[in-house]
Amino acid sequence: MDFKDFEILKAIHEEGNLTKVGNRLFISQPTVTHRIKQLEKQLEITILKRGRKGVEFTDQGLYLLKHSEKLLTNMRTLQENLWNLEDEPHGTLRIGASRSAALHLLPEILHAYSHKHPNVSYTVTDGFNKEIIQSVYKDDVHVASFEETTIGPMHNLPLQKSGYVFLLPRISLSINCRTINVFSIKPTRT
């Protein structure tokens, strides 16, 4: 069992179809099936039920999935923290944004950020506020920006007088602050 198996389990949960999982992870569908069968054999459990609508997780499979997702998140956090010990930021900054923020706010910020940190690439996922907030909770993005709204246990930082806010997980800032220096946000490697 390794982290590739955990990625496969997460993709199966999100896609519900082994062929789509193979395409998404750039491996063949028979390889996906083989990895699952090997995992089932190793753990001596049944992970998936196959049906007309694709595959579904068994109760044991759901339990394994839950812990696999935690392990993937912990591993990604560990990698990011190790990489961020280096002086010059590099890697990939994952950003979530409302469609409005992605069109009107981020281009100027990302242009300036790219000049300040040329070794950093970034990915922007756009969507509705609720989707973007969920992506922060699930640690799919490092930072999110969207129209001002009430958020739960997150840092909700107004961005100048634009009507937009940056949203970061509460653990990402060790002090209470009212503003954020966008250039201090550290990315992950690709």
Buried (B, 14 or more C-beta within 10 A) or exposed (E): EEEEBBBBBBBBBEBBBBEBBBBBBEBEBEBBBEBBEEBBEEEEBEBBEEEEEBBBBBEBBBEBBEEBBEEBEEEBEEEBEEBBEEEEBBBBBBBBBBEBBBEBBBEEBBEEBBEEBEEBBBEBBBBEBEBBBBBBBEBBBBBBBBEEEEBEEBBBBBBEEEBBBBBBBEEBEEEEEEEBEBEEBBBBBE
